[in-house]
Structures are given as structure tokens and as C-alpha cells.
């Protein structure tokens, strides 16, 4: 970029550790534990808490590596930047391509979950109608430029947290009323001798979707007080606290409804809400979940629009299309419209396949963040001078293997779609590097 396109201002370092943690938890959307509960219950055969624990293990191992990388490279770009700087430009490009999969298709899953729950409440209106409504309204608002989701981020966090607490309290009340206090303690949601444990891993491969965004706080590096100390702590705490909320919420929901069979697996939590709180609470729950999905969809579509714009601006993608900004709205209208059109693919997919498809990119990114740490450690880089064998080699290797195993546990359709996406990335990389004879174009972030 030329000097006249860069803002030379300096961001204010005003965010402490817990302010960053709160931002990360809000980004993860706590109510997502209910948005995907039925799908996880079906995939894990009634072991949702265990699936979340397994996913949490993979995320925590990766969080250690993210923290290490955030300390060494305190700039935006996340997995893309780490892989590019530690392994190579072409590898970095492909990791960025995998991350783009998350950003590009995340709005689709968010809209699909919201539409499924509205269809459960109003079955006479087809899911497709709700889905198209979500896409059209969200796209229109984002094109106009109203940053609704970002402005109410902390408010939404508060509302969702209250809703989760009420849901858990009603679950406890229901269980005690039906089985007595002893019913609150059970190992069945965690382990069932009659069900192969591989089902729990299948659930974990989907459960990782709930953790997407735990690393997003790295974009706040320049606004965080003492980022080299606070950012690694924040990343780990966000994953740990978010995971604890997911496990606890899933445990009590699984006690209310053991097993993984529902009349509508995509909207299972709505059925549980009706069971524990009646029609009044189910209505409130539905409203909270839909508003959360709507706000989350706004933010996700905004993010992908800006990411595509950055890639177009820097020549990673065709500039004429992806680097265009509307002079009327000052927004990347083509990118936002494209994200909306991609969301229409959800008309032909279910939530489980869509979430697994996104996780394909996430697991690849997580794997290469761990491998980035290993690469620097084995090169004996001065940047890793203070890093020991445990966090420089053992933990990241285990984290990489764990993520790769979860990747192989994804829905078979998602693996096929993910491989096709990766194949397209390799083909595009070969084209822009003239048969890999040149370095891949570099995506430049403002913080760089």
C-alpha cells in the first residue's frame, strides 16, 4: 500500500487481560452450545459433554502454540502469518486459504442454525424462507454499512450469558423434580459402555465449531496493555472458560434428554427448552437464540467481506472484483453480495455437514499453528531461545496430531468438500506463482 492509504495514527493500549477475555468469549457466542446440541448428541450418541472435552483438549493444546506465536509475532494474520513466517510463503498461503474457508462459510452455518430454530417454532413456514430472509436482511444491512453486531457485542454477551444460566437452572429444577437430587450426578453423558468411544470423537469433530474465534483476539494486539504477557494468557483463558461453559451446559441438557434422538435434530435445544420451561420460556429462548444468530451472522459476514477486500487490495485475489469499495456506501459490496450468495448453498446442506466443512479449515489451521512452533524450535531460532522442549516440541506435536485425528473424524461429505477446496487453493497458488516458481503474494495487515 502507498503511504497515502495508510492511517499513521496509533491505537490506544487500553485493554487489560479480562477485557480481552470478555471480547473473545463474546466472539465465540456462548449460546452456540444450544444451537448445535442436537447435532452433537446424534453424532456422539448421547455423549455431548465428552465430545466437548475432547475438542477442548485439542483447542487448549493449540492455544499454547497460539500464545507462543502471538508473543513472537504480535501482529494480525493469525495462522496465515505464523505459517508464512515460520514454514514458508506457499504454505502460509494455503493455510490462509484454509482459514478463508472458515470465514467464507461461517455465515452460512449461522444463518442455517437460526433458520432451523425458527422453522421449529413456525413449522408452516419452510426453513428455506427463513434462511433466505436471514441472508437478504443481513446482506442489505452490511452493504449499507451499519455495524450492528460490533456495536452490541458486550450487550449480546450479557444477554447470552443470562440465557445460558437460566437454561441450566431450569434443567437442574427439572431433573431434581423428576429424579431427586441424585439425578444431578451421572456418568452416562460422559461414557456409555454400550456405545463405541469413536462416536465421542465424531462429536468432538463437530464440537470444535463452537470454539471458532477463540484466537480472534490476536487482532486486538495493538490495543492490549502489555500484549506479550496478556495475549497468550487471554487466548488460553478464553478457550478454557468457553470450554467449561460448553461442557457444563451440555451435561445438564444431556441429563434432561439422554441419547441422541430428536424429532428435529437441528433444533433439539428448542424441544428441551419447552420441556423444562414450557411455552413461555421456549419462546424467550428462541428469541434469544435467533437474535444471537442474527448478530453473529452480521459480524461474520462483515469479517469475510473485509478479509476478501484485503486479499483483493494486496493482489492475492483479483483486485478489480475483490478490492472494490462502493463510493456510495463505502463497503465492499461485491464481497458482501458474494458471501450472501454462498450462504444460499445452505439450501442444499444440513447443519452437521456445514459445520464439519468449516471445521476442515479450522483443523488444518490449528495443525499448522502447532507445526509453526515446531518449525521454529527445530531451526533453533533465536525467537525460541527461551522456549523449552515441552512447549517448543512436545505440546505442539501432540496438538497437531490431535487436530489431524479430529479432521479425519469429520463427516465424509465435509472431508470431500474440504479436499476440493484445498485442491482449488493449490491450483490457484500454482497459477499466481507461475508453477510455484515464485513466492506467493503476501497479504499485508495494518499491524505489520
HELIX and SHEET records of a PDB file:
HELIX    1   1 UNK A    3  UNK A    5  5                                   3    
HELIX    2   2 UNK A   17  UNK A   28  1                                  12    
HELIX    3   3 UNK A   32  UNK A   35  1                                   4    
HELIX    4   4 UNK A   37  UNK A   44  1                                   8    
HELIX    5   5 UNK A   48  UNK A   72  1                                  25    
HELIX    6   6 UNK A   78  UNK A   86  1                                   9    
HELIX    7   7 UNK A   89  UNK A  121  1                                  33    
HELIX    8   8 UNK A  127  UNK A  144  1                                  18    
HELIX    9   9 UNK A  148  UNK A  151  1                                   4    
HELIX   10  10 UNK A  153  UNK A  179  1                                  27    
HELIX   11  11 UNK A  181  UNK A  184  5                                   4    
HELIX   12  12 UNK A  198  UNK A  207  1                                  10    
HELIX   13  13 UNK A  208  UNK A  211  5                                   4    
HELIX   14  14 UNK A  216  UNK A  223  5                                   8    
HELIX   15  15 UNK A  227  UNK A  256  1                                  30    
HELIX   16  16 UNK A  265  UNK A  267  5                                   3    
HELIX   17  17 UNK A  268  UNK A  313  1                                  46    
HELIX   18  18 UNK A  319  UNK A  322  1                                   4    
HELIX   19  19 UNK A  333  UNK A  343  1                                  11    
HELIX   20  20 UNK A  344  UNK A  348  5                                   5    
HELIX   21  21 UNK A  351  UNK A  378  1                                  28    
HELIX   22  22 UNK A  382  UNK A  384  5                                   3    
HELIX   23  23 UNK A  389  UNK A  389  1                                   1    
HELIX   24  24 UNK A  390  UNK A  394  3                                   5    
HELIX   25  25 UNK A  395  UNK A  408  1                                  14    
HELIX   26  26 UNK A  412  UNK A  432  1                                  21    
END                                                                             
